[in-house]
Amino acid sequence: MTAEPLRTAEFDRFGPWVDQVEVLDDLPPLYRDHPFDLAAARLVLKVPRNIARRDARPDMDLYDHLLILEEDRLTVLSRHARADARDGSNAASRGYGARVIPLGDVLAVWDTVDLLAGQLSVVVRGQAPVEVPFNGSARKQIDRLVMEIVDCTASASIRGAGGRLLAAPTGGTPAAIREALMLDKGVVADYAESAAHRERLEVLAWHPRQPLEPIGVGIEGALRRLSHAILPATLQAAVIARTPSTLEVFTRHEWILRRKKPVHSSTHLIVPLAAIDSMRATPHPGYARTVDVTLAARGAAVVLSMPQDGPTYRALSVAL
């Protein structure tokens, strides 16, 4: 009979939540050889593996990521994994990779939750995006990290397209937004919760959820229209807001969805105004009267889809 591994404090505390690392004893053993000053870091979070508590073992490395935010950079440590032949779980290979992201190179950061499936995404100039999955029940800690990143980038100088967005007129009251988006209470609630804690978050514009008309010619177009008659496409509602240093979007986990079931997802996207090098608008390739607005920086881009004749496009068009 194989002896059970000795229990550890990390194993006893393990669960789906994202925890803050405040003292060295909180650091997952896998990452303890990484050199950084814990006392000087603004925020350090450890993100657990996506496994049930009953499948965890004391001899496992139980945390997939360590997120280290310092004044000028975000470091993401990610566990290497291999298949464990004994039980099919992803056991640690006793190694990890590291990504160091200068905060001045961040074009956008957002967190998305679809039921319990969460993801932190960071779009970076000249690098592949960083994507960190997490359990949606731990969103408050991830929100805290996002806000800390925003604070670190708030003092950068704003020019060009970002400056034009900063000068764009604001419009709309919370009551008007609630009335316009009455069928999308989740989007309104996400904006209202954020605005309640951030006095300088102002609404630029919003658009409601609306059906989309597919485009196409010939047989291909006919097949697309038939497919959409069975399963229609919907452009999701969005609220676009601004602070003195950011452009922010509250919407669902995807701009365009084809489904009949209710949508219970949430996305909060934040783009530092100083990070935007240029903006452009192009007709959506698949749907009529829909436009894609691209916010770009060197080697990175974020695309927002919206009605071509709607208030959100008019609000952003001042920067095109």
N, C-alpha and C positions, 0 to 999 in steps of 0.2 A: 504494500500500500504506500502510495506517495504521500509524504507529509505535506500538510497545508502550509503555505508561506506565512511567515509571521505578519501579523497585522501592523499597519503603520498609521500614523496620525493623518496622513494624506488620504489613505484609503477610508478611514473612518469618517472623514468630512466630505468625501466625494459625492457629487450629485450633478444635476444639469445646470446649476447656476454658475455665472461668471463671477469670480471672486477677485477682490483687490488684494494685491501683495503689499503688505505694509512692513513686514519684518523678514529677515533672511530665512527664518524657519518656515515662512509661507511659500517660499519658492519651490516649485516642483523640482525634485532631484535632477531630472534630465537637464535642466537649464542652469544649474548652479555654477557651471564653469564659464558661463558667458560673462565677460567683464563689463560691468556698468555700475554706476553709483546709485544704489537704491534710494538713499536719503535725498539725493539731488533730483531724482525723477519727479515729474509732475504727477504721473499716474502710471501704475503697473497693474495689468489685469492678466489673469490666467483663464484660458478658455478650455473647458473639459472636452474629452472625447465624447462622441455621440453614441454612447452605449448605455444600456440599462444598468441600474445599480447591481442587479443580481448577476450580471456578466462581468463585473469588475473583479480584479484580483489584487492583492497587496503587492505582488511582484510586477505589476504593469506600470508603465508610465501613463498616468491617467489624464494628462493635459496635452491637447493638440497644439496649443499656441500660447506664447507669452507675448503680450503687447506692452512695449516700454515706450512711454511718451516722455521725451525731454523737451527742453525749450525750443530746440531747432530741428528735431528729427523724431520720427516714429520708427522704432525697430520692431520687426515682427519675427519671432522665433517660431518655427513650425517643425513639429515632430516628424521624423521619417518613420514609415510604417512598412511592415511586410506581413504576408499571410502567415498565421500561426497554424501549423498543421495539426496541432493537438485539438483545437476546438473551433477553428474557423474564424476566430476574432482577429482584429488587427493588433498584433502585439508590437511593442516597440523594437526597433533595431538598434536602440541605444545611440541614436544620433538625431541631429536636427539641422535645419537650414536657417539662414538668417537673411532678412531683407532690411536694408537701412534706407529710409525714405526721408530726404530733406523736406521739411515742411514747406519751404519755398517752391518746391516742385509739385505740390498737390494742386490739381485742378478741381477735384470734387471729392466729397466724402458723403456716404449715405448709409443708412441702415434700413433694411427691409425685413418685415415679418409677415409670413403667410401662415396663419394658424400658429404652430410651434416651430416652424422652420424659419430661422433668422439668418441674415447675412450682412456682415459689415463689408463695404466696398470702398476702396480708395483708388481714384484715377490719378496717375502720376505722369508727369512729363518724361518722355524718353524711356519709360519702363512699362512692363506689363502691369495691369491693374492688380491690386492686392485684394483678395477675397477671403474672408474669414467666416465660416459658418458658426452659428451659435444657436442655442435653444431660445425660442422666443420669450420664454418666461424670464430671461435674464436681460431683457432689452434696456432696462434703466441704467445698468452699468455701461452698456455699449453707448447709449445716448450721452452719458457723462463723458466718455472718451471723445466722442464726436465734438461736443461742446468745448472740451479742452483744446482740441486741435484748432477749432475756430478761434478761440481766444489767442492762441499762439500766432495766428496769421493775421490778426486784426489790424496790426500797425503797418502793414505793407502799403506802399503808395499805390494809388488806383489811377489808371490812365485808360485812354482808348475806349473800347467797348464797355469795359467795367465802369469807367467814369460816366458814360452816357446813361447806363442803367442806374447809377447812383443819383443822377439828376432827373430820372423819370418821375412823373407825378404819381402819387399814391391814390388809391380810391377804394371805397367800400368800407362798410362797418361790419362787425361780426354778425349783427342781426341780418344785414343784407345778404351776407354769404350764406347764412343758415337757410334763408328763404330760397335762394337760388339753387342751393345744393341739397334740398330737403331729402332727396333720395340717396344722398351720399353722406350720411351723418358721420361715418367713420372718418372721412377726409376732413370735415369741418371740426370734429372733435380733436383730431391730431393737431390742426393749426391752433385751435383755441387753447389747448393744453400748453403748447410751446409759447404762445403769445402771453399767457398768464405769468410766465416766469421770465419773460424777456421784454422789457418795456419798449425797446427800440425796434421790434419786429413789426413792420407795416405791410399791409396787403397792397400789391400792385394790381392784380386782377385774378379772375377765376373763370373756369368754364365747367358746365355740368357734364355728366355722363351722357353720351349720345351714340346712336347707331351709325355705322359706317357703310358706305356704298363701295363695293369692290370695283376696280377698273380692269379693263382688258378687252381685247378684240378677238374675233374669230372663235374657234372652238375652245381655246384656252380661257377666253373671257367668259364664255357661256358656262363652262364647267365651274369656274370660280363663283359666278353668280348663283349657280345651283347649289354649290357647297355652302355658300353663305346663307342661302334661303333655309337650309337645314340647321346650320349652326352660325348664327349671325355674329358679326364682329362689333365690338363696342369700344369706343374711345372713352377711357376712364376719366372721371372728374379730377380736377386739380385746382389747388390754390397756389398762386405764385406770390411770394412775399420778398421783402428786402430789409436788411439792416444797414447801418452805415458801412459795413465791410463785406456783406454776403448777399447772394441771391439764393433764395430757398424755395423748394417745391414740396408740397404735400400732395401725395397721390396714392395709387395702388401699386402693387409690386411690378406691374407691367403697364405701359401706356395703352396698349391695345390687347384686348382679351377676347377669345372666342369660347364662350361657355354659357350654359343656361343656369348653372347653379349660382347662388349669391357669392359675391366676392368679399372675403373677410381678411384682406391683406392691407398693409400699410407701408408707405415709403416716405422717408424724410431725406431729401437731397439738399446738400449745401455746397455752393460754389463760391469760394472767395472771389470777390470782385477784382482784386488785384491780380488774380491768376489768369483772367480771360485775355488772351491775345487778340482774338477775332471772333465774330459771329456771322453766320450765314443762314439763309432759309432756302429750302428746296421743297418742291411738291413731294408728298409721300408717294413712293413708287407703287403702292398697292391700293390706295383708297382715294376717292374723289374728295375735293374740298378739305383736304387735310395737309398740313405742312409740318415738316421737320425743321426745327431750329437747332443748329449745331453751335455749341460753345466750345471753342478750340484753344489749345495751347500747344506748344511745340511737342509733336508726337503724341498728343492725347486729345480726346474729344468726348463730349457728353451731348446726347441727342434728346430733345424734348419734342414730343408730338402734340399737336393742338389743332383746333379748327382754324381753317384759313381765314374765315371772316369773323373770328371770335375775339373776345376782349383780351385773352392771354397773349395772342399773337400781336395784337395792336400794342399792348404794353411793352413787349420785347422789341418791336420793330424800330423803336427809337435808337437802338444800338446797332442796327444792321448797316 
